[in-house]
């Protein structure tokens, strides 16, 4: 619960997002055409941060616990996917 499978759509992000992401611990699985589970985005805070329903991918360096039960994602690729495709 809290994770969503991405529809099979071609997703593109800017070179800036790729460069900002650096070496992804999941090998940028969210961009693969066959889809990949991601944290469910709830609301964009800024261009750099998104509230997510459940950011509990063990070991994710982009997950920030905010308060007692809020989660924030700071992955540049994840945030751009939400801005562009509302994923």
Secondary structure, 3 states (H helix, E strand, C coil): CCEEECCCCCCCCCHHHHHHHCCCCCCCHHHCCCCCEEECEEEEEECCEEEECCCCCCCCCCEEEECCCEEEECCHHHHHHHHHHCC
